[in-house]
Amino acid sequence: MFPDLSYFFHWLLGSEPDNWLAIFKTFGVLLVSAILVASFLLYLEMKRKEKEGLFKSKMIKVTEGEGAKLNDVISNAFFGFLLGFKGFFAYNNFDEFKIDPASIVFSSKGNWIAGIVLAIVFGIYKYWEKNKTKLEQPLVVEKKIFPSEHIGDITMIAAISGIVGAKLFAVIEDLPAFFNDPVGMFLSGSGLAIYGGLIGGFIGVYIYLKKNQIAPLHLMDAVAPALIIAYGVGRMGCQFAGDGDWGIVASAMPEGWFLPDWLWSFDYPHNVNKEGIPIEECKFMYCNKLALKVYPTPLYEIVMAFGIGAFLWAIRKRVKIAGMLFFIYVFLNGLERFFIEKIRVNIKYEAFGISYTQAEFIAVILMIIGLVGMFYLSKKAKVETKHHS
């Protein structure tokens, strides 16, 4: 397993782990990769839908040659401050930073002098850059904007609201730990609930779409394959880092099993949680493996996510009812997660004599939403067809 990239290159090239590459945590790298993959696939679909006339352009008024605005200078100066405040501290305390970058980033630790200096430099640069194109008389021009040109904003909003949602759901899932250290738990780099991320991201993006008059149903269809494929990429982070999202202890391997043993059960050596028993003769930072082999559930989810993604991508042009592809995705996402929870380690809840996990509960709701959505849109399409005929 690769808790960070130094372990990946140790496996690949034999170099010593726990070096400077340790700041690049495997889960974080693949989480960012998942966001970029989703953004790229969404962009492709938005461009296709624009060509088909499903997304309309709109005219906006843009003022050119205004010069520097105060908020531009302040925002750039603030970015420079953060870069200097955290960057220089991380450089001077690299051994501490490489162990847990998130604990440094989300703490009050930093270099004030470096932060102030870079804030001034970045602020002055932005002021100079904006005033290079300043006109004596600013011009107001009309510009045609297509929805695909919002992809940067959509990606950023989805990422931020998704992380906030993931954190909130993780807090709800472990309230005792939150009450023991509310600030520490919420600001730590660990503990992210995937369904919280999806729900938070959906709410944030939906509000943005309504504000910018972008057809939500067509955007939901465009993002459906991207979301499930990105989910698979994110689960690669769980598998390779060994972050605890594994399954229960595996039963005996069935007779006739012809696939590699690690597809049935795995002990997650060098897992990022440092769970299990010590690995003999290991002198690295992460030297534990599970005492009993478990089902590699992230690996199963990777296969299912990519399979669902391929299916949605294949049928995306054939599904003509706006919103239908999204609700198919919602149903399949819930179905996949419901069944994987049967062999996955998670906190159990009891209600009316039924034992369930938070993810199972949400998965059932998603399946119901998916079915209801498909039924409603299908019924609506039939009524509209009769009305026009």
ZAMINU-53924 format. One record per residue (C-alpha): residue in one letter; x, y, z. Coordinates in Angstrom, 1 decimal. Layout:
BEGIN
- type, east, north, up
- A, X, Y, Z;
...
END
This chain:
BEGIN
- type, east, north, up
- M, 0.0, 0.0, 0.0;
- F, 1.0, 3.6, -0.5;
- P, 0.0, 6.0, 2.3;
- D, 1.9, 8.7, 0.3;
- L, 3.8, 8.9, -3.0;
- S, 7.2, 8.1, -1.3;
- Y, 5.9, 4.6, -0.7;
- F, 4.8, 4.3, -4.3;
- F, 8.3, 5.2, -5.6;
- H, 9.8, 2.9, -3.0;
- W, 7.7, 0.0, -4.5;
- L, 8.4, 1.2, -8.1;
- L, 12.1, 2.1, -7.9;
- G, 13.3, 0.9, -4.5;
- S, 14.0, 4.4, -3.1;
- E, 13.7, 5.0, 0.6;
- P, 10.2, 6.1, 1.6;
- D, 9.2, 8.9, 4.0;
- N, 11.2, 11.5, 2.0;
- W, 9.9, 14.8, 0.6;
- L, 7.3, 13.0, -1.5;
- A, 5.6, 12.1, 1.7;
- I, 3.7, 15.5, 1.6;
- F, 1.7, 14.1, -1.4;
- K, -0.8, 11.8, 0.4;
- T, -2.1, 9.1, -1.9;
- F, -5.7, 9.6, -1.0;
- G, -5.4, 13.4, -1.5;
- V, -3.7, 13.0, -4.9;
- L, -6.5, 10.7, -6.1;
- L, -9.2, 12.8, -4.6;
- V, -7.9, 15.8, -6.7;
- S, -7.6, 13.5, -9.7;
- A, -11.2, 12.5, -9.2;
- I, -12.3, 16.1, -9.3;
- L, -10.3, 16.8, -12.4;
- V, -11.6, 13.7, -14.2;
- A, -15.2, 14.7, -13.3;
- S, -14.6, 18.2, -14.6;
- F, -13.1, 17.0, -17.9;
- L, -15.9, 14.5, -18.6;
- L, -18.5, 17.1, -17.6;
- Y, -16.9, 19.6, -20.0;
- L, -17.0, 17.2, -22.9;
- E, -20.7, 16.5, -22.3;
- M, -21.6, 20.2, -21.9;
- K, -19.9, 20.9, -25.2;
- R, -21.8, 18.1, -26.9;
- K, -25.1, 19.3, -25.5;
- E, -24.3, 22.8, -26.6;
- K, -23.9, 21.5, -30.2;
- E, -27.2, 19.7, -29.9;
- G, -28.9, 23.0, -28.8;
- L, -29.8, 21.6, -25.3;
- F, -27.7, 24.3, -23.6;
- K, -28.3, 27.8, -24.7;
- S, -25.9, 30.7, -24.7;
- K, -26.8, 34.1, -23.2;
- M, -25.5, 37.6, -23.6;
- I, -23.9, 39.4, -20.7;
- K, -22.5, 42.9, -20.4;
- V, -18.7, 43.1, -19.7;
- T, -16.8, 46.2, -18.8;
- E, -13.3, 46.3, -20.4;
- G, -10.5, 48.6, -19.4;
- E, -11.6, 49.4, -15.9;
- G, -8.3, 48.8, -14.3;
- A, -7.6, 47.4, -10.8;
- K, -10.5, 46.9, -8.4;
- L, -10.1, 46.9, -4.7;
- N, -11.5, 43.4, -4.3;
- D, -9.2, 42.0, -6.9;
- V, -6.2, 43.4, -5.1;
- I, -7.4, 42.3, -1.7;
- S, -8.2, 38.7, -2.9;
- N, -4.8, 38.3, -4.6;
- A, -3.1, 39.8, -1.5;
- F, -5.0, 37.3, 0.7;
- F, -3.8, 34.4, -1.5;
- G, -0.2, 35.7, -1.2;
- F, -0.6, 35.9, 2.5;
- L, -1.8, 32.3, 2.8;
- L, 1.0, 31.1, 0.5;
- G, 3.6, 32.8, 2.6;
- F, 2.1, 32.2, 6.0;
- K, 1.7, 28.4, 5.4;
- G, 4.3, 27.7, 2.8;
- F, 7.3, 29.1, 4.6;
- F, 6.3, 27.5, 7.9;
- A, 5.9, 24.1, 6.1;
- Y, 9.3, 24.5, 4.5;
- N, 11.0, 25.3, 7.9;
- N, 9.1, 22.5, 9.6;
- F, 9.1, 20.0, 6.8;
- D, 9.5, 16.8, 9.0;
- E, 6.3, 17.8, 10.9;
- F, 4.5, 18.9, 7.7;
- K, 5.2, 15.7, 5.7;
- I, 3.6, 13.5, 8.4;
- D, 0.3, 15.3, 8.3;
- P, 0.1, 18.3, 5.9;
- A, -3.6, 18.8, 6.7;
- S, -2.9, 19.4, 10.4;
- I, -0.6, 22.2, 9.5;
- V, -2.8, 23.7, 6.8;
- F, -5.9, 23.8, 9.0;
- S, -4.0, 25.0, 12.1;
- S, -3.1, 28.5, 13.2;
- K, 0.6, 27.8, 12.7;
- G, 2.4, 29.9, 10.2;
- N, 5.1, 32.5, 9.4;
- W, 3.6, 35.9, 9.8;
- I, 6.5, 37.9, 8.3;
- A, 6.5, 35.7, 5.1;
- G, 2.7, 36.0, 4.9;
- I, 2.7, 39.8, 5.1;
- V, 5.6, 40.2, 2.6;
- L, 3.9, 37.9, 0.0;
- A, 0.6, 39.6, 0.6;
- I, 2.1, 43.0, -0.3;
- V, 3.9, 41.5, -3.4;
- F, 0.8, 39.7, -4.7;
- G, -1.4, 42.8, -4.1;
- I, 1.0, 45.1, -5.9;
- Y, 1.4, 42.6, -8.8;
- K, -2.4, 42.4, -9.3;
- Y, -2.7, 46.2, -9.2;
- W, 0.0, 46.5, -11.9;
- E, -1.4, 43.7, -14.0;
- K, -4.9, 45.1, -14.1;
- N, -3.8, 48.7, -14.8;
- K, -1.8, 47.6, -17.8;
- T, -5.0, 47.3, -19.8;
- K, -6.8, 50.3, -18.2;
- L, -8.5, 52.6, -20.6;
- E, -9.2, 56.3, -20.1;
- Q, -12.9, 55.6, -20.9;
- P, -13.9, 51.9, -20.0;
- L, -16.0, 50.2, -22.6;
- V, -19.2, 48.2, -21.9;
- V, -19.5, 45.4, -24.5;
- E, -21.8, 42.4, -24.8;
- K, -20.4, 39.0, -24.8;
- K, -21.9, 35.6, -25.7;
- I, -21.4, 33.1, -22.9;
- F, -22.0, 29.3, -23.1;
- P, -22.7, 27.1, -20.1;
- S, -19.4, 25.2, -20.7;
- E, -17.5, 28.4, -19.9;
- H, -18.7, 28.1, -16.3;
- I, -16.9, 24.7, -15.9;
- G, -14.2, 26.3, -13.7;
- D, -16.7, 27.8, -11.3;
- I, -18.9, 24.7, -11.3;
- T, -15.8, 22.5, -10.4;
- M, -14.7, 24.8, -7.7;
- I, -18.2, 25.1, -6.1;
- A, -18.7, 21.3, -6.3;
- A, -15.3, 20.7, -4.7;
- I, -15.8, 23.2, -1.8;
- S, -19.4, 22.4, -1.1;
- G, -18.7, 18.7, -1.5;
- I, -15.8, 18.7, 1.1;
- V, -18.0, 20.7, 3.5;
- G, -20.9, 18.2, 3.0;
- A, -18.5, 15.2, 3.4;
- K, -17.2, 16.7, 6.7;
- L, -20.7, 17.3, 8.0;
- F, -21.8, 13.8, 7.3;
- A, -18.6, 12.4, 8.9;
- V, -19.3, 14.5, 12.0;
- I, -22.9, 13.2, 12.1;
- E, -21.6, 9.6, 11.8;
- D, -19.3, 10.0, 14.8;
- L, -20.9, 12.6, 17.1;
- P, -19.0, 11.5, 20.3;
- A, -15.6, 12.3, 18.6;
- F, -16.9, 15.6, 17.4;
- F, -18.1, 16.7, 20.9;
- N, -14.7, 15.7, 22.3;
- D, -12.9, 17.9, 19.9;
- P, -15.3, 19.8, 17.6;
- V, -12.7, 22.2, 16.0;
- G, -10.0, 19.6, 15.7;
- M, -12.3, 17.0, 14.0;
- F, -13.9, 19.5, 11.6;
- L, -10.6, 21.0, 10.5;
- S, -8.6, 17.8, 10.3;
- G, -7.7, 16.4, 6.9;
- S, -9.2, 13.0, 7.7;
- G, -12.8, 11.8, 7.9;
- L, -14.8, 12.4, 4.7;
- A, -18.1, 10.8, 4.0;
- I, -18.6, 10.2, 0.3;
- Y, -22.4, 10.6, 0.3;
- G, -22.1, 13.8, 2.3;
- G, -19.8, 15.0, -0.5;
- L, -22.2, 14.1, -3.2;
- I, -25.2, 15.8, -1.5;
- G, -23.2, 18.9, -0.5;
- G, -21.8, 19.2, -4.0;
- F, -25.2, 18.8, -5.6;
- I, -26.8, 21.5, -3.4;
- G, -23.9, 23.9, -4.1;
- V, -23.9, 23.4, -7.8;
- Y, -27.7, 23.5, -8.1;
- I, -27.9, 26.9, -6.5;
- Y, -25.2, 28.1, -8.9;
- L, -27.0, 26.7, -11.9;
- K, -30.3, 28.4, -11.0;
- K, -28.5, 31.7, -10.3;
- N, -26.8, 31.6, -13.8;
- Q, -29.9, 30.3, -15.6;
- I, -28.3, 27.0, -16.7;
- A, -30.8, 24.2, -17.4;
- P, -30.4, 22.0, -14.3;
- L, -31.8, 18.7, -15.8;
- H, -29.5, 18.7, -18.8;
- L, -26.5, 19.5, -16.5;
- M, -27.5, 16.7, -14.2;
- D, -27.5, 14.3, -17.2;
- A, -24.1, 15.6, -18.3;
- V, -22.6, 15.1, -14.9;
- A, -24.0, 11.6, -14.2;
- P, -21.3, 9.5, -15.9;
- A, -18.6, 11.9, -14.6;
- L, -19.7, 11.5, -11.0;
- I, -19.7, 7.7, -10.9;
- I, -16.3, 7.5, -12.7;
- A, -14.9, 10.1, -10.4;
- Y, -16.2, 8.0, -7.5;
- G, -14.2, 5.1, -8.8;
- V, -11.1, 7.2, -9.0;
- G, -11.7, 8.3, -5.4;
- R, -12.1, 4.7, -4.3;
- M, -8.7, 4.0, -5.8;
- G, -7.4, 6.4, -3.2;
- C, -9.1, 4.4, -0.4;
- Q, -7.7, 1.2, -1.8;
- F, -4.1, 2.3, -2.4;
- A, -3.8, 4.3, 0.9;
- G, -5.6, 1.7, 3.0;
- D, -7.7, 4.4, 4.8;
- G, -10.0, 2.0, 6.7;
- D, -12.8, 1.8, 4.1;
- W, -12.1, -1.9, 3.8;
- G, -14.5, -4.8, 4.3;
- I, -15.1, -7.3, 7.2;
- V, -12.8, -10.2, 7.8;
- A, -13.0, -12.4, 4.7;
- S, -14.3, -15.9, 4.8;
- A, -12.3, -18.9, 3.5;
- M, -11.5, -18.6, -0.2;
- P, -13.9, -20.8, -2.1;
- E, -12.7, -23.8, -4.1;
- G, -12.1, -23.1, -7.7;
- W, -11.1, -19.5, -7.1;
- F, -8.9, -18.7, -10.1;
- L, -8.3, -15.0, -9.6;
- P, -5.4, -13.5, -7.6;
- D, -5.8, -14.1, -3.9;
- W, -5.7, -10.4, -3.1;
- L, -9.0, -9.9, -5.0;
- W, -10.7, -12.1, -2.4;
- S, -8.9, -11.0, 0.8;
- F, -6.2, -8.4, 1.6;
- D, -4.2, -7.3, 4.7;
- Y, -3.4, -3.7, 3.6;
- P, 0.3, -3.5, 4.5;
- H, 1.6, 0.0, 5.2;
- N, -2.0, 1.3, 5.6;
- V, -2.3, 5.0, 6.3;
- N, -4.3, 4.3, 9.5;
- K, -1.4, 2.3, 11.0;
- E, -3.9, -0.4, 12.0;
- G, -3.1, -4.0, 12.7;
- I, 0.1, -5.7, 13.6;
- P, 3.7, -4.7, 12.9;
- I, 5.3, -5.8, 9.7;
- E, 8.5, -7.7, 10.4;
- E, 11.8, -5.8, 9.8;
- C, 9.9, -2.7, 8.7;
- K, 11.6, 0.5, 9.9;
- F, 9.4, 3.0, 8.0;
- M, 6.8, 5.4, 9.3;
- Y, 3.9, 3.1, 8.2;
- C, 4.7, -0.4, 9.3;
- N, 1.4, -2.1, 10.0;
- K, -0.8, -4.6, 8.3;
- L, -4.1, -6.1, 9.3;
- A, -3.9, -9.2, 11.5;
- L, -6.7, -10.8, 9.6;
- K, -7.3, -10.4, 5.9;
- V, -10.5, -8.5, 4.9;
- Y, -12.5, -8.1, 1.7;
- P, -11.0, -5.3, -0.4;
- T, -14.3, -3.5, -0.8;
- P, -12.8, -0.3, -2.3;
- L, -11.5, -2.5, -5.1;
- Y, -14.9, -4.0, -5.7;
- E, -16.4, -0.5, -5.8;
- I, -13.8, 0.7, -8.3;
- V, -14.9, -2.1, -10.7;
- M, -18.6, -1.4, -10.2;
- A, -18.2, 2.4, -10.5;
- F, -16.2, 2.1, -13.7;
- G, -18.8, -0.4, -15.0;
- I, -21.7, 1.9, -14.2;
- G, -19.8, 4.8, -15.7;
- A, -19.2, 2.9, -18.9;
- F, -22.9, 1.9, -19.1;
- L, -24.1, 5.5, -18.6;
- W, -21.6, 6.8, -21.1;
- A, -22.7, 4.3, -23.6;
- I, -26.5, 5.1, -23.3;
- R, -26.1, 8.9, -22.8;
- K, -27.0, 9.8, -26.4;
- R, -29.9, 7.4, -26.5;
- V, -31.7, 8.7, -23.4;
- K, -33.7, 11.6, -24.7;
- I, -35.8, 12.6, -21.6;
- A, -34.0, 15.4, -19.8;
- G, -33.0, 14.3, -16.3;
- M, -33.5, 10.5, -16.9;
- L, -29.8, 9.6, -17.1;
- F, -29.2, 11.3, -13.8;
- F, -31.9, 9.4, -12.0;
- I, -30.6, 6.1, -13.6;
- Y, -27.2, 7.1, -12.1;
- V, -28.8, 7.8, -8.7;
- F, -30.5, 4.4, -8.6;
- L, -27.4, 2.5, -9.7;
- N, -25.2, 4.4, -7.2;
- G, -27.6, 3.5, -4.4;
- L, -27.8, -0.1, -5.5;
- E, -24.1, -0.5, -5.7;
- R, -23.5, 1.0, -2.3;
- F, -26.3, -0.9, -0.6;
- F, -24.9, -4.3, -1.5;
- I, -21.2, -3.4, -0.8;
- E, -22.2, -2.3, 2.7;
- K, -23.1, -5.9, 3.5;
- I, -19.4, -6.8, 3.6;
- R, -17.9, -3.4, 4.6;
- V, -16.7, -2.2, 8.0;
- N, -18.9, 0.7, 9.2;
- I, -20.8, 2.0, 12.3;
- K, -24.1, 0.1, 12.8;
- Y, -27.3, 1.6, 13.9;
- E, -30.5, -0.1, 15.3;
- A, -34.1, 0.9, 14.6;
- F, -37.2, -1.2, 14.8;
- G, -35.1, -4.3, 15.1;
- I, -33.2, -3.6, 11.9;
- S, -29.4, -3.1, 11.9;
- Y, -28.1, -0.7, 9.2;
- T, -25.3, 1.7, 8.4;
- Q, -25.6, 5.3, 7.5;
- A, -24.6, 4.5, 4.0;
- E, -27.2, 1.8, 3.7;
- F, -29.9, 4.1, 4.8;
- I, -28.9, 6.8, 2.3;
- A, -28.4, 4.2, -0.4;
- V, -32.1, 3.1, 0.0;
- I, -33.2, 6.7, -0.2;
- L, -31.1, 7.1, -3.3;
- M, -32.7, 4.1, -4.9;
- I, -36.2, 5.3, -4.1;
- I, -35.3, 8.8, -5.5;
- G, -33.9, 7.2, -8.6;
- L, -37.0, 5.1, -9.2;
- V, -39.5, 7.9, -8.4;
- G, -37.5, 10.3, -10.6;
- M, -37.4, 7.9, -13.6;
- F, -41.2, 7.1, -13.2;
- Y, -42.1, 10.8, -12.9;
- L, -40.0, 11.9, -15.9;
- S, -41.3, 9.0, -18.0;
- K, -44.9, 9.8, -17.1;
- K, -44.4, 13.5, -17.8;
- A, -42.8, 12.7, -21.2;
- K, -45.8, 10.6, -22.2;
- V, -48.3, 13.3, -21.2;
- E, -46.3, 15.9, -23.2;
- T, -46.2, 13.5, -26.2;
- K, -50.0, 13.1, -26.1;
- H, -50.5, 16.8, -25.7;
- H, -48.4, 17.6, -28.8;
- S, -49.9, 14.8, -30.9;
END
